[in-house]
Amino acid sequence: MSVLKANRKPSPFEVEHHAYKVRTVITDLALRKFGLREYEERPKPEAYNKWSQKQKDGYDRGVEKRRERYEAFVEWFIPDEQKAIIQITRDMVHEIFLANEICPQFISECDERRIHQDLALGYCENLIQELQYIITTLPVNIEKYENITNMIMQEQVLIKGWRKSDNKIRKSILDREKESVTA
């Protein structure tokens, strides 16, 4: 049984809808410090008492280096990456909205819409590269990032499909313009 046209809910534009999902997930990840685990200084077991002083000093230096690295991550690296990655997602969604706002009637409008779609694709790729850098820099669980990367890649597929459907619009505008020139 079908739903009457008057009772149907408006279907969200899938590219925009999915971009919002990506932005929400990325924002949540940034708020959670990209999954960085809290620093824990492990207490020395009694077995360490039998170590020589040289071994104990080496262990203490290692603990100090890990603590300094963690503090640097929290102090400047994570806030800097949060700003960068949030800006990239913001720009991606912005380009998608700009492209969607253009209802092409002329070839120049088709070209402008295509530029915004291409920029959105570029921001998706930039987002993947930035997440890859975070994974290689921070001690985080890589498996948590797989779903996010898959979501971004799905967004790229949706944008490419959108561009492909725009080719039909472009062709019809070209045909219409050819007819008006010959007439």
C-alpha positions in Angstrom: 0.0 0.0 0.0 1.4 3.4 -0.9 1.3 6.6 1.1 -0.7 9.5 -0.3 1.5 12.2 -1.8 0.0 14.8 0.6 0.9 12.6 3.6 4.5 11.8 2.6 7.3 13.2 4.7 9.8 15.2 2.7 12.8 13.1 1.8 16.1 14.7 3.1 18.7 15.4 0.4 20.9 12.4 1.1 24.2 14.2 0.5 23.3 16.9 3.0 21.8 14.5 5.5 24.9 12.2 5.4 27.2 15.2 5.7 25.5 16.3 8.9 26.0 12.8 10.3 29.7 12.9 9.4 30.0 16.3 11.0 28.2 15.1 14.2 30.4 12.1 14.5 33.6 14.1 13.9 32.5 16.7 16.5 31.8 14.0 19.0 35.3 12.5 18.3 36.9 15.8 18.8 35.1 16.4 22.1 36.4 13.1 23.3 40.0 14.2 22.6 40.1 11.8 19.6 39.9 8.8 21.9 43.2 9.5 23.7 43.3 7.4 26.8 43.9 9.2 30.1 47.5 9.0 31.3 48.2 6.4 34.0 51.4 6.1 35.8 51.8 2.4 36.6 53.0 1.7 40.1 56.3 -0.2 40.2 55.8 -3.8 41.2 58.0 -5.2 43.9 59.9 -7.1 41.3 61.5 -3.8 40.2 63.2 -3.6 43.6 65.7 -6.2 42.4 66.7 -4.1 39.4 70.0 -2.4 39.4 70.0 1.4 39.9 70.8 1.9 36.2 67.6 -0.1 35.2 65.5 1.9 37.6 66.8 5.2 36.3 66.1 4.2 32.7 62.5 3.2 33.7 62.0 6.5 35.5 63.2 8.5 32.4 60.8 6.5 30.2 57.9 7.3 32.5 58.8 11.0 32.6 59.1 11.1 28.7 55.6 9.5 28.4 54.2 11.9 30.9 55.7 14.9 29.0 54.4 13.6 25.7 50.9 13.1 27.1 50.9 16.6 28.6 52.0 18.1 25.2 49.2 16.2 23.4 46.6 17.6 25.9 48.1 21.1 26.0 48.5 22.0 22.4 48.2 19.1 19.9 44.6 18.1 20.6 43.2 21.6 20.7 45.0 22.5 17.5 43.7 19.3 15.7 40.2 19.9 17.1 40.1 23.4 15.5 41.4 22.1 12.2 39.2 19.1 11.9 36.0 21.0 12.9 36.9 23.7 10.4 37.3 21.1 7.6 33.9 19.5 8.4 32.3 23.0 8.5 33.8 23.8 5.1 32.6 20.5 3.6 29.0 21.0 4.7 29.2 24.7 3.6 30.3 23.7 0.1 27.5 21.1 -0.1 24.9 23.7 0.8 26.3 26.2 -1.6 26.2 23.7 -4.4 22.7 22.6 -3.6 21.5 26.2 -3.5 22.3 26.6 -7.2 19.5 25.5 -9.5 21.3 25.5 -12.8 19.5 27.2 -15.7 22.7 28.0 -17.7 26.0 26.3 -18.3 27.8 28.8 -16.1 25.6 27.9 -13.2 26.3 24.2 -13.8 30.1 25.0 -13.8 29.7 26.9 -10.5 27.8 24.1 -8.9 30.4 21.6 -10.1 33.2 23.7 -8.5 31.4 23.6 -5.1 30.9 19.8 -5.4 34.6 19.4 -6.2 35.5 21.5 -3.2 33.3 19.3 -1.0 35.0 16.2 -2.3 38.4 17.8 -1.6 37.3 18.6 2.0 36.3 14.9 2.4 39.7 13.8 1.3 41.4 16.4 3.5 39.3 15.1 6.5 40.5 11.5 5.8 44.1 12.7 5.7 43.8 14.7 8.9 42.3 11.6 10.7 45.1 9.5 9.4 47.6 12.0 10.8 45.8 11.9 14.2 45.9 8.1 14.2 49.6 8.0 13.5 50.4 10.7 16.1 48.2 9.9 19.0 48.1 6.5 20.8 44.4 5.8 20.0 42.3 2.8 19.0 42.4 2.6 15.2 39.2 0.5 15.1 37.2 3.5 16.3 38.3 5.4 13.2 37.4 2.8 10.7 33.6 3.6 10.9 34.3 7.3 10.6 36.5 6.8 7.6 33.9 4.6 6.0 31.3 7.3 6.6 33.5 9.9 4.9 34.1 7.6 2.0 30.3 7.1 1.7 29.9 10.8 1.6 32.4 11.0 -1.3 30.4 8.3 -3.2 27.2 10.3 -2.6 28.8 13.5 -3.9 30.1 11.7 -7.0 26.7 10.3 -7.7 25.2 13.8 -7.3 27.8 15.1 -9.8 26.9 12.3 -12.2 23.2 13.1 -12.1 24.1 16.8 -12.7 25.7 15.7 -16.0 22.2 14.9 -17.3 21.0 18.4 -16.3 24.1 19.9 -18.0 23.4 17.9 -21.2 19.8 19.1 -21.3 20.9 22.7 -20.8 23.5 22.4 -23.6 20.8 20.9 -25.9 18.4 23.7 -25.1 21.1 26.4 -25.7 22.0 24.8 -29.1 18.4 24.8 -30.1 18.0 28.5 -29.2 21.2 29.4 -31.2 20.0 27.5 -34.3 16.5 28.9 -34.1 
